[in-house]
Structures are given as structure tokens and as C-alpha cells.
Amino acid sequence: MLSLPPSVRLYVCVEPINLQKSFDGLSVAARRVVDADPLSGHLFVFFNRSKDLCKVLWWDRNGYALYAKRLERGRFHVPTAPRPGARHLEMEAAELSLILEGIDLTGARRRPRWEAGRVAVGS
């Protein structure tokens, strides 16, 4: 399970990317697709066309770091864009961990989250 502070966002590119790219190529893709600064410390997640390879790019204050995972069998179940024409989506670290383990989140439902200032129904 990934353990990241809540201030770190995970941006997932929902369109396939040529993953022969490395640090510089993926940082350009982060700017182009996600429209976010790759030096922000957030994580940028990319999948190839066949969805058997994933790369995660992030800046760790000293330079870029790159995590890569290739499946020997099967494919990653990449979520679809939240709206037509969207090129990326945001997800939580727990969701990415499940996807990298090969779990399909298509039918998963999220429970309502607690928010400060909201009164729970029934209290």
C-alpha cells in the first residue's frame, strides 16, 4: 500500500503514452496531458497502449524518480475518464495500489467521506 501525505495528488493519464520515454519525456507528458507542474511533488501515472506497463513519475526535491511495473500476464484495469474529452483523472494512493496489484475497480463504490463542518444524517 502506498503511504502518501494527503497533500500529494496522483494524476493518472487515461490515454496511452509511449513508455519508451524516461524522465524528461514523461515530464513533458505531465505538462501536456495533465497540465500540471511535474516539479510539484505530485505523482504522474502513465500506462502504455497494451496496459501491461505502468510508469509513475515524481519529483522528490533532488530530482525525478521513476517507478515502473510491467505485468507478465494480464493487463492493468485503467479507469476511464470522468467526463468525455478528459485526458486525466485524480485518484487516491489506495486506488493506485489496488490497480498495480491487478484489481479491477470498475464496480467499486466509495463510501461517503467525512468532511469537517458537515453534520451526519441521523445524529
Phi and psi in radians as a Rosetta constraint file:
Dihedral C 1 N 2 CA 2 C 2 CIRCULARHARMONIC -1.304 0.35
Dihedral N 2 CA 2 C 2 N 3 CIRCULARHARMONIC 2.369 0.35
Dihedral C 2 N 3 CA 3 C 3 CIRCULARHARMONIC -2.057 0.35
Dihedral N 3 CA 3 C 3 N 4 CIRCULARHARMONIC 1.792 0.35
Dihedral C 3 N 4 CA 4 C 4 CIRCULARHARMONIC -2.169 0.35
Dihedral N 4 CA 4 C 4 N 5 CIRCULARHARMONIC 2.599 0.35
Dihedral C 4 N 5 CA 5 C 5 CIRCULARHARMONIC -1.153 0.35
Dihedral N 5 CA 5 C 5 N 6 CIRCULARHARMONIC 2.685 0.35
Dihedral C 5 N 6 CA 6 C 6 CIRCULARHARMONIC -1.095 0.35
Dihedral N 6 CA 6 C 6 N 7 CIRCULARHARMONIC -0.330 0.35
Dihedral C 6 N 7 CA 7 C 7 CIRCULARHARMONIC -1.322 0.35
Dihedral N 7 CA 7 C 7 N 8 CIRCULARHARMONIC -0.282 0.35
Dihedral C 7 N 8 CA 8 C 8 CIRCULARHARMONIC -1.501 0.35
Dihedral N 8 CA 8 C 8 N 9 CIRCULARHARMONIC 2.220 0.35
Dihedral C 8 N 9 CA 9 C 9 CIRCULARHARMONIC -1.775 0.35
Dihedral N 9 CA 9 C 9 N 10 CIRCULARHARMONIC 2.653 0.35
Dihedral C 9 N 10 CA 10 C 10 CIRCULARHARMONIC -2.018 0.35
Dihedral N 10 CA 10 C 10 N 11 CIRCULARHARMONIC 2.016 0.35
Dihedral C 10 N 11 CA 11 C 11 CIRCULARHARMONIC -1.790 0.35
Dihedral N 11 CA 11 C 11 N 12 CIRCULARHARMONIC 2.172 0.35
Dihedral C 11 N 12 CA 12 C 12 CIRCULARHARMONIC -1.926 0.35
Dihedral N 12 CA 12 C 12 N 13 CIRCULARHARMONIC 2.130 0.35
Dihedral C 12 N 13 CA 13 C 13 CIRCULARHARMONIC -1.365 0.35
Dihedral N 13 CA 13 C 13 N 14 CIRCULARHARMONIC 2.117 0.35
Dihedral C 13 N 14 CA 14 C 14 CIRCULARHARMONIC -1.555 0.35
Dihedral N 14 CA 14 C 14 N 15 CIRCULARHARMONIC -0.161 0.35
Dihedral C 14 N 15 CA 15 C 15 CIRCULARHARMONIC -1.715 0.35
Dihedral N 15 CA 15 C 15 N 16 CIRCULARHARMONIC 2.557 0.35
Dihedral C 15 N 16 CA 16 C 16 CIRCULARHARMONIC -1.154 0.35
Dihedral N 16 CA 16 C 16 N 17 CIRCULARHARMONIC 2.550 0.35
Dihedral C 16 N 17 CA 17 C 17 CIRCULARHARMONIC -2.161 0.35
Dihedral N 17 CA 17 C 17 N 18 CIRCULARHARMONIC 2.549 0.35
Dihedral C 17 N 18 CA 18 C 18 CIRCULARHARMONIC -1.232 0.35
Dihedral N 18 CA 18 C 18 N 19 CIRCULARHARMONIC 1.898 0.35
Dihedral C 18 N 19 CA 19 C 19 CIRCULARHARMONIC -1.553 0.35
Dihedral N 19 CA 19 C 19 N 20 CIRCULARHARMONIC 0.283 0.35
Dihedral C 19 N 20 CA 20 C 20 CIRCULARHARMONIC -1.299 0.35
Dihedral N 20 CA 20 C 20 N 21 CIRCULARHARMONIC -0.242 0.35
Dihedral C 20 N 21 CA 21 C 21 CIRCULARHARMONIC -1.207 0.35
Dihedral N 21 CA 21 C 21 N 22 CIRCULARHARMONIC 2.648 0.35
Dihedral C 21 N 22 CA 22 C 22 CIRCULARHARMONIC -2.052 0.35
Dihedral N 22 CA 22 C 22 N 23 CIRCULARHARMONIC -2.490 0.35
Dihedral C 22 N 23 CA 23 C 23 CIRCULARHARMONIC -0.940 0.35
Dihedral N 23 CA 23 C 23 N 24 CIRCULARHARMONIC -0.989 0.35
Dihedral C 23 N 24 CA 24 C 24 CIRCULARHARMONIC -1.173 0.35
Dihedral N 24 CA 24 C 24 N 25 CIRCULARHARMONIC -0.755 0.35
Dihedral C 24 N 25 CA 25 C 25 CIRCULARHARMONIC -1.115 0.35
Dihedral N 25 CA 25 C 25 N 26 CIRCULARHARMONIC -0.693 0.35
Dihedral C 25 N 26 CA 26 C 26 CIRCULARHARMONIC -1.270 0.35
Dihedral N 26 CA 26 C 26 N 27 CIRCULARHARMONIC -0.539 0.35
Dihedral C 26 N 27 CA 27 C 27 CIRCULARHARMONIC -1.190 0.35
Dihedral N 27 CA 27 C 27 N 28 CIRCULARHARMONIC -0.613 0.35
Dihedral C 27 N 28 CA 28 C 28 CIRCULARHARMONIC -1.141 0.35
Dihedral N 28 CA 28 C 28 N 29 CIRCULARHARMONIC -0.742 0.35
Dihedral C 28 N 29 CA 29 C 29 CIRCULARHARMONIC -1.097 0.35
Dihedral N 29 CA 29 C 29 N 30 CIRCULARHARMONIC -0.638 0.35
Dihedral C 29 N 30 CA 30 C 30 CIRCULARHARMONIC -1.092 0.35
Dihedral N 30 CA 30 C 30 N 31 CIRCULARHARMONIC -0.748 0.35
Dihedral C 30 N 31 CA 31 C 31 CIRCULARHARMONIC -1.176 0.35
Dihedral N 31 CA 31 C 31 N 32 CIRCULARHARMONIC -0.720 0.35
Dihedral C 31 N 32 CA 32 C 32 CIRCULARHARMONIC -1.311 0.35
Dihedral N 32 CA 32 C 32 N 33 CIRCULARHARMONIC -0.817 0.35
Dihedral C 32 N 33 CA 33 C 33 CIRCULARHARMONIC -1.481 0.35
Dihedral N 33 CA 33 C 33 N 34 CIRCULARHARMONIC -0.831 0.35
Dihedral C 33 N 34 CA 34 C 34 CIRCULARHARMONIC -1.572 0.35
Dihedral N 34 CA 34 C 34 N 35 CIRCULARHARMONIC -0.353 0.35
Dihedral C 34 N 35 CA 35 C 35 CIRCULARHARMONIC 1.029 0.35
Dihedral N 35 CA 35 C 35 N 36 CIRCULARHARMONIC 0.794 0.35
Dihedral C 35 N 36 CA 36 C 36 CIRCULARHARMONIC -2.382 0.35
Dihedral N 36 CA 36 C 36 N 37 CIRCULARHARMONIC 2.754 0.35
Dihedral C 36 N 37 CA 37 C 37 CIRCULARHARMONIC -1.367 0.35
Dihedral N 37 CA 37 C 37 N 38 CIRCULARHARMONIC 2.050 0.35
Dihedral C 37 N 38 CA 38 C 38 CIRCULARHARMONIC -1.181 0.35
Dihedral N 38 CA 38 C 38 N 39 CIRCULARHARMONIC -0.201 0.35
Dihedral C 38 N 39 CA 39 C 39 CIRCULARHARMONIC -1.554 0.35
Dihedral N 39 CA 39 C 39 N 40 CIRCULARHARMONIC 0.135 0.35
Dihedral C 39 N 40 CA 40 C 40 CIRCULARHARMONIC -1.328 0.35
Dihedral N 40 CA 40 C 40 N 41 CIRCULARHARMONIC -0.300 0.35
Dihedral C 40 N 41 CA 41 C 41 CIRCULARHARMONIC 1.622 0.35
Dihedral N 41 CA 41 C 41 N 42 CIRCULARHARMONIC -0.076 0.35
Dihedral C 41 N 42 CA 42 C 42 CIRCULARHARMONIC -1.371 0.35
Dihedral N 42 CA 42 C 42 N 43 CIRCULARHARMONIC 2.851 0.35
Dihedral C 42 N 43 CA 43 C 43 CIRCULARHARMONIC -1.730 0.35
Dihedral N 43 CA 43 C 43 N 44 CIRCULARHARMONIC 2.413 0.35
Dihedral C 43 N 44 CA 44 C 44 CIRCULARHARMONIC -2.083 0.35
Dihedral N 44 CA 44 C 44 N 45 CIRCULARHARMONIC 2.113 0.35
Dihedral C 44 N 45 CA 45 C 45 CIRCULARHARMONIC -1.940 0.35
Dihedral N 45 CA 45 C 45 N 46 CIRCULARHARMONIC 2.273 0.35
Dihedral C 45 N 46 CA 46 C 46 CIRCULARHARMONIC -2.270 0.35
Dihedral N 46 CA 46 C 46 N 47 CIRCULARHARMONIC 2.543 0.35
Dihedral C 46 N 47 CA 47 C 47 CIRCULARHARMONIC -2.183 0.35
Dihedral N 47 CA 47 C 47 N 48 CIRCULARHARMONIC 2.638 0.35
Dihedral C 47 N 48 CA 48 C 48 CIRCULARHARMONIC -1.475 0.35
Dihedral N 48 CA 48 C 48 N 49 CIRCULARHARMONIC 3.082 0.35
Dihedral C 48 N 49 CA 49 C 49 CIRCULARHARMONIC -1.071 0.35
Dihedral N 49 CA 49 C 49 N 50 CIRCULARHARMONIC -0.707 0.35
Dihedral C 49 N 50 CA 50 C 50 CIRCULARHARMONIC -1.441 0.35
Dihedral N 50 CA 50 C 50 N 51 CIRCULARHARMONIC -0.060 0.35
Dihedral C 50 N 51 CA 51 C 51 CIRCULARHARMONIC 1.031 0.35
Dihedral N 51 CA 51 C 51 N 52 CIRCULARHARMONIC 0.554 0.35
Dihedral C 51 N 52 CA 52 C 52 CIRCULARHARMONIC -1.952 0.35
Dihedral N 52 CA 52 C 52 N 53 CIRCULARHARMONIC 0.056 0.35
Dihedral C 52 N 53 CA 53 C 53 CIRCULARHARMONIC -2.362 0.35
Dihedral N 53 CA 53 C 53 N 54 CIRCULARHARMONIC 2.379 0.35
Dihedral C 53 N 54 CA 54 C 54 CIRCULARHARMONIC -2.299 0.35
Dihedral N 54 CA 54 C 54 N 55 CIRCULARHARMONIC 2.426 0.35
Dihedral C 54 N 55 CA 55 C 55 CIRCULARHARMONIC -2.257 0.35
Dihedral N 55 CA 55 C 55 N 56 CIRCULARHARMONIC 2.424 0.35
Dihedral C 55 N 56 CA 56 C 56 CIRCULARHARMONIC -2.112 0.35
Dihedral N 56 CA 56 C 56 N 57 CIRCULARHARMONIC 2.172 0.35
Dihedral C 56 N 57 CA 57 C 57 CIRCULARHARMONIC -1.941 0.35
Dihedral N 57 CA 57 C 57 N 58 CIRCULARHARMONIC 2.379 0.35
Dihedral C 57 N 58 CA 58 C 58 CIRCULARHARMONIC -2.658 0.35
Dihedral N 58 CA 58 C 58 N 59 CIRCULARHARMONIC 2.758 0.35
Dihedral C 58 N 59 CA 59 C 59 CIRCULARHARMONIC -1.764 0.35
Dihedral N 59 CA 59 C 59 N 60 CIRCULARHARMONIC 2.207 0.35
Dihedral C 59 N 60 CA 60 C 60 CIRCULARHARMONIC -1.978 0.35
Dihedral N 60 CA 60 C 60 N 61 CIRCULARHARMONIC 0.590 0.35
Dihedral C 60 N 61 CA 61 C 61 CIRCULARHARMONIC 1.407 0.35
Dihedral N 61 CA 61 C 61 N 62 CIRCULARHARMONIC -0.370 0.35
Dihedral C 61 N 62 CA 62 C 62 CIRCULARHARMONIC -1.948 0.35
Dihedral N 62 CA 62 C 62 N 63 CIRCULARHARMONIC -0.350 0.35
Dihedral C 62 N 63 CA 63 C 63 CIRCULARHARMONIC 2.896 0.35
Dihedral N 63 CA 63 C 63 N 64 CIRCULARHARMONIC 3.122 0.35
Dihedral C 63 N 64 CA 64 C 64 CIRCULARHARMONIC -1.313 0.35
Dihedral N 64 CA 64 C 64 N 65 CIRCULARHARMONIC 2.545 0.35
Dihedral C 64 N 65 CA 65 C 65 CIRCULARHARMONIC -2.140 0.35
Dihedral N 65 CA 65 C 65 N 66 CIRCULARHARMONIC 2.578 0.35
Dihedral C 65 N 66 CA 66 C 66 CIRCULARHARMONIC -2.361 0.35
Dihedral N 66 CA 66 C 66 N 67 CIRCULARHARMONIC 2.206 0.35
Dihedral C 66 N 67 CA 67 C 67 CIRCULARHARMONIC -1.911 0.35
Dihedral N 67 CA 67 C 67 N 68 CIRCULARHARMONIC 2.357 0.35
Dihedral C 67 N 68 CA 68 C 68 CIRCULARHARMONIC -2.308 0.35
Dihedral N 68 CA 68 C 68 N 69 CIRCULARHARMONIC 2.495 0.35
Dihedral C 68 N 69 CA 69 C 69 CIRCULARHARMONIC -2.449 0.35
Dihedral N 69 CA 69 C 69 N 70 CIRCULARHARMONIC 2.250 0.35
Dihedral C 69 N 70 CA 70 C 70 CIRCULARHARMONIC -2.054 0.35
Dihedral N 70 CA 70 C 70 N 71 CIRCULARHARMONIC 2.284 0.35
Dihedral C 70 N 71 CA 71 C 71 CIRCULARHARMONIC -1.492 0.35
Dihedral N 71 CA 71 C 71 N 72 CIRCULARHARMONIC 2.349 0.35
Dihedral C 71 N 72 CA 72 C 72 CIRCULARHARMONIC -1.398 0.35
Dihedral N 72 CA 72 C 72 N 73 CIRCULARHARMONIC -0.453 0.35
Dihedral C 72 N 73 CA 73 C 73 CIRCULARHARMONIC -2.425 0.35
Dihedral N 73 CA 73 C 73 N 74 CIRCULARHARMONIC 2.513 0.35
Dihedral C 73 N 74 CA 74 C 74 CIRCULARHARMONIC 1.396 0.35
Dihedral N 74 CA 74 C 74 N 75 CIRCULARHARMONIC -2.982 0.35
Dihedral C 74 N 75 CA 75 C 75 CIRCULARHARMONIC -2.412 0.35
Dihedral N 75 CA 75 C 75 N 76 CIRCULARHARMONIC 2.710 0.35
Dihedral C 75 N 76 CA 76 C 76 CIRCULARHARMONIC -1.278 0.35
Dihedral N 76 CA 76 C 76 N 77 CIRCULARHARMONIC 2.510 0.35
Dihedral C 76 N 77 CA 77 C 77 CIRCULARHARMONIC -1.676 0.35
Dihedral N 77 CA 77 C 77 N 78 CIRCULARHARMONIC 1.587 0.35
Dihedral C 77 N 78 CA 78 C 78 CIRCULARHARMONIC -1.399 0.35
Dihedral N 78 CA 78 C 78 N 79 CIRCULARHARMONIC 2.259 0.35
Dihedral C 78 N 79 CA 79 C 79 CIRCULARHARMONIC -1.085 0.35
Dihedral N 79 CA 79 C 79 N 80 CIRCULARHARMONIC 2.701 0.35
Dihedral C 79 N 80 CA 80 C 80 CIRCULARHARMONIC -1.507 0.35
Dihedral N 80 CA 80 C 80 N 81 CIRCULARHARMONIC 2.866 0.35
Dihedral C 80 N 81 CA 81 C 81 CIRCULARHARMONIC -1.092 0.35
Dihedral N 81 CA 81 C 81 N 82 CIRCULARHARMONIC 2.506 0.35
Dihedral C 81 N 82 CA 82 C 82 CIRCULARHARMONIC -1.184 0.35
Dihedral N 82 CA 82 C 82 N 83 CIRCULARHARMONIC -0.392 0.35
Dihedral C 82 N 83 CA 83 C 83 CIRCULARHARMONIC -2.597 0.35
Dihedral N 83 CA 83 C 83 N 84 CIRCULARHARMONIC 2.699 0.35
Dihedral C 83 N 84 CA 84 C 84 CIRCULARHARMONIC -1.023 0.35
Dihedral N 84 CA 84 C 84 N 85 CIRCULARHARMONIC 2.372 0.35
Dihedral C 84 N 85 CA 85 C 85 CIRCULARHARMONIC 1.545 0.35
Dihedral N 85 CA 85 C 85 N 86 CIRCULARHARMONIC -0.204 0.35
Dihedral C 85 N 86 CA 86 C 86 CIRCULARHARMONIC -1.235 0.35
Dihedral N 86 CA 86 C 86 N 87 CIRCULARHARMONIC 2.429 0.35
Dihedral C 86 N 87 CA 87 C 87 CIRCULARHARMONIC -1.825 0.35
Dihedral N 87 CA 87 C 87 N 88 CIRCULARHARMONIC -0.151 0.35
Dihedral C 87 N 88 CA 88 C 88 CIRCULARHARMONIC -2.644 0.35
Dihedral N 88 CA 88 C 88 N 89 CIRCULARHARMONIC 2.920 0.35
Dihedral C 88 N 89 CA 89 C 89 CIRCULARHARMONIC -2.511 0.35
Dihedral N 89 CA 89 C 89 N 90 CIRCULARHARMONIC 2.866 0.35
Dihedral C 89 N 90 CA 90 C 90 CIRCULARHARMONIC -1.857 0.35
Dihedral N 90 CA 90 C 90 N 91 CIRCULARHARMONIC 2.540 0.35
Dihedral C 90 N 91 CA 91 C 91 CIRCULARHARMONIC -2.504 0.35
Dihedral N 91 CA 91 C 91 N 92 CIRCULARHARMONIC 2.966 0.35
Dihedral C 91 N 92 CA 92 C 92 CIRCULARHARMONIC -1.624 0.35
Dihedral N 92 CA 92 C 92 N 93 CIRCULARHARMONIC 2.793 0.35
Dihedral C 92 N 93 CA 93 C 93 CIRCULARHARMONIC -1.027 0.35
Dihedral N 93 CA 93 C 93 N 94 CIRCULARHARMONIC -0.658 0.35
Dihedral C 93 N 94 CA 94 C 94 CIRCULARHARMONIC -1.108 0.35
Dihedral N 94 CA 94 C 94 N 95 CIRCULARHARMONIC -0.691 0.35
Dihedral C 94 N 95 CA 95 C 95 CIRCULARHARMONIC -1.135 0.35
Dihedral N 95 CA 95 C 95 N 96 CIRCULARHARMONIC -0.762 0.35
Dihedral C 95 N 96 CA 96 C 96 CIRCULARHARMONIC -1.101 0.35
Dihedral N 96 CA 96 C 96 N 97 CIRCULARHARMONIC -0.702 0.35
Dihedral C 96 N 97 CA 97 C 97 CIRCULARHARMONIC -1.017 0.35
Dihedral N 97 CA 97 C 97 N 98 CIRCULARHARMONIC -0.746 0.35
Dihedral C 97 N 98 CA 98 C 98 CIRCULARHARMONIC -1.150 0.35
Dihedral N 98 CA 98 C 98 N 99 CIRCULARHARMONIC -0.733 0.35
Dihedral C 98 N 99 CA 99 C 99 CIRCULARHARMONIC -1.081 0.35
Dihedral N 99 CA 99 C 99 N 100 CIRCULARHARMONIC -0.752 0.35
Dihedral C 99 N 100 CA 100 C 100 CIRCULARHARMONIC -1.185 0.35
Dihedral N 100 CA 100 C 100 N 101 CIRCULARHARMONIC -0.340 0.35
Dihedral C 100 N 101 CA 101 C 101 CIRCULARHARMONIC -1.514 0.35
Dihedral N 101 CA 101 C 101 N 102 CIRCULARHARMONIC -0.035 0.35
Dihedral C 101 N 102 CA 102 C 102 CIRCULARHARMONIC 1.619 0.35
Dihedral N 102 CA 102 C 102 N 103 CIRCULARHARMONIC 0.237 0.35
Dihedral C 102 N 103 CA 103 C 103 CIRCULARHARMONIC -1.546 0.35
Dihedral N 103 CA 103 C 103 N 104 CIRCULARHARMONIC 2.333 0.35
Dihedral C 103 N 104 CA 104 C 104 CIRCULARHARMONIC -1.542 0.35
Dihedral N 104 CA 104 C 104 N 105 CIRCULARHARMONIC 2.081 0.35
Dihedral C 104 N 105 CA 105 C 105 CIRCULARHARMONIC -1.663 0.35
Dihedral N 105 CA 105 C 105 N 106 CIRCULARHARMONIC 0.217 0.35
Dihedral C 105 N 106 CA 106 C 106 CIRCULARHARMONIC -0.950 0.35
Dihedral N 106 CA 106 C 106 N 107 CIRCULARHARMONIC -0.809 0.35
Dihedral C 106 N 107 CA 107 C 107 CIRCULARHARMONIC -1.628 0.35
Dihedral N 107 CA 107 C 107 N 108 CIRCULARHARMONIC 0.081 0.35
Dihedral C 107 N 108 CA 108 C 108 CIRCULARHARMONIC -1.250 0.35
Dihedral N 108 CA 108 C 108 N 109 CIRCULARHARMONIC 2.508 0.35
Dihedral C 108 N 109 CA 109 C 109 CIRCULARHARMONIC -2.092 0.35
Dihedral N 109 CA 109 C 109 N 110 CIRCULARHARMONIC 2.496 0.35
Dihedral C 109 N 110 CA 110 C 110 CIRCULARHARMONIC -1.734 0.35
Dihedral N 110 CA 110 C 110 N 111 CIRCULARHARMONIC 2.350 0.35
Dihedral C 110 N 111 CA 111 C 111 CIRCULARHARMONIC -1.253 0.35
Dihedral N 111 CA 111 C 111 N 112 CIRCULARHARMONIC 2.661 0.35
Dihedral C 111 N 112 CA 112 C 112 CIRCULARHARMONIC -1.045 0.35
Dihedral N 112 CA 112 C 112 N 113 CIRCULARHARMONIC 2.420 0.35
Dihedral C 112 N 113 CA 113 C 113 CIRCULARHARMONIC -1.621 0.35
Dihedral N 113 CA 113 C 113 N 114 CIRCULARHARMONIC 2.616 0.35
Dihedral C 113 N 114 CA 114 C 114 CIRCULARHARMONIC -1.275 0.35
Dihedral N 114 CA 114 C 114 N 115 CIRCULARHARMONIC 2.388 0.35
Dihedral C 114 N 115 CA 115 C 115 CIRCULARHARMONIC -2.261 0.35
Dihedral N 115 CA 115 C 115 N 116 CIRCULARHARMONIC 2.426 0.35
Dihedral C 115 N 116 CA 116 C 116 CIRCULARHARMONIC -1.066 0.35
Dihedral N 116 CA 116 C 116 N 117 CIRCULARHARMONIC 2.376 0.35
Dihedral C 116 N 117 CA 117 C 117 CIRCULARHARMONIC 1.572 0.35
Dihedral N 117 CA 117 C 117 N 118 CIRCULARHARMONIC -0.151 0.35
Dihedral C 117 N 118 CA 118 C 118 CIRCULARHARMONIC -1.720 0.35
Dihedral N 118 CA 118 C 118 N 119 CIRCULARHARMONIC 2.345 0.35
Dihedral C 118 N 119 CA 119 C 119 CIRCULARHARMONIC -1.608 0.35
Dihedral N 119 CA 119 C 119 N 120 CIRCULARHARMONIC 2.294 0.35
Dihedral C 119 N 120 CA 120 C 120 CIRCULARHARMONIC -1.222 0.35
Dihedral N 120 CA 120 C 120 N 121 CIRCULARHARMONIC 2.516 0.35
Dihedral C 120 N 121 CA 121 C 121 CIRCULARHARMONIC -1.211 0.35
Dihedral N 121 CA 121 C 121 N 122 CIRCULARHARMONIC 2.352 0.35
Dihedral C 121 N 122 CA 122 C 122 CIRCULARHARMONIC 1.650 0.35
Dihedral N 122 CA 122 C 122 N 123 CIRCULARHARMONIC 0.043 0.35
